[in-house]
Amino acid sequence: MDCTGGTQTSWARLGGLCGPTSGIAVWNWSNWYRIGPGESWTLSRECNVRVWGQRVEVRPY
């Protein structure tokens, strides 16, 4: 997932919904990363089973 800083510094993390079936999958989150104005980061998270969804969370710094 590519994240680009806007006009303010932010925290961002990537989550993957991992599990053998969607009914028993759990969210697996990356660490929080500080992304400054104009910076570009690529966040990734690995699963050893099937990925059922992904989500990015962004918070003000």
C-alpha positions in Angstrom: 0.0 0.0 0.0 1.5 3.3 -1.0 1.1 6.3 1.4 2.0 9.8 0.6 2.2 12.5 3.3 -0.1 15.5 2.7 0.5 18.9 4.3 0.9 17.6 7.8 3.0 14.8 9.4 0.9 11.7 10.1 1.1 8.2 11.5 0.1 5.3 9.3 -0.2 1.5 9.5 -1.4 -1.3 7.3 -3.6 -4.2 8.4 -4.4 -7.4 6.6 -7.4 -9.7 7.5 -5.6 -13.0 7.5 -7.0 -16.5 8.0 -8.0 -19.8 6.3 -11.6 -18.6 6.0 -13.2 -15.2 6.4 -15.2 -16.4 9.4 -12.0 -17.0 11.5 -9.7 -14.4 10.1 -8.0 -11.9 12.3 -6.5 -8.4 11.7 -2.7 -8.5 11.5 -1.3 -4.9 11.8 2.1 -3.5 10.8 3.9 -1.1 13.1 3.0 2.6 13.1 5.2 4.7 10.7 5.6 8.5 10.8 5.1 10.0 7.3 6.1 13.6 6.9 4.7 16.2 4.4 5.5 15.2 0.8 7.2 11.9 1.9 6.2 8.7 0.1 6.3 5.3 1.8 5.3 1.8 0.7 3.9 -0.3 3.6 3.5 -4.0 3.4 2.3 -6.8 5.7 2.7 -10.6 5.1 0.3 -13.3 5.8 1.1 -17.0 5.8 -2.6 -17.8 4.9 -5.2 -16.2 2.8 -5.8 -12.4 2.9 -9.5 -11.5 3.1 -9.1 -7.7 3.2 -6.8 -4.9 3.9 -7.1 -1.5 5.6 -4.9 1.5 6.2 -5.2 3.6 9.4 -3.9 7.2 9.4 -3.7 9.4 12.4 -2.4 13.0 13.0 1.1 13.1 14.4 
